C-alpha cells in the first residue's frame, strides 16, 4: 500500500515542468473545450 501511495505522489507532485509550446497547446485545447461545452455544464448546474 505504501508503494502505491508513493507512486501516486511521485506522479502528481514530481511531474516535469511543461514547456512553453506544450503549455500553449494545452491552453488552446482547454479554451476550445470551454467554448464548445461550457454552456452544457452551466445549464446542468442551473437545473
N, C-alpha and C positions, 0 to 999 in steps of 0.2 A: 504494500500500500504506500509506503514512504517513497519507493522508487517511482511509482506512478505520479505522486504529487510533485516530486522533484522534476520529472519530465514536463509536467504541465507548467510549472513555474518557469522552467527554462524556456519553454516555448513562448510564453506570454511576456515575461519580464526581460528576457535577453534577446529579443528579436532584433535583427540588424536594422540599422538606420536606413530609411528609404532614400534613394537617390532623388534628385530633383525631377528627373524625367518620370520616374515611377510614381512619385507623389502627384505630379501634374496629371498623369493618366488616370490615377485613382480619383482625383478630384473631379475630373471631367465625367467619369462614369457615374459618380455619386450625384453630381448635378443633373445629369440626364435622367437618372432614375427618379430623382426628386420631381423633376418636371413632368415625367410621364405618369408616376404613380402617387404623387403627393396628395392629390385630391381624393383618391380612393381611401387612403388611411384617415384623412381629415373627416370624410363623411362617415366612416366607421366609428370614429371617436365621438362624433356628434350624435349618433343614433343611440 
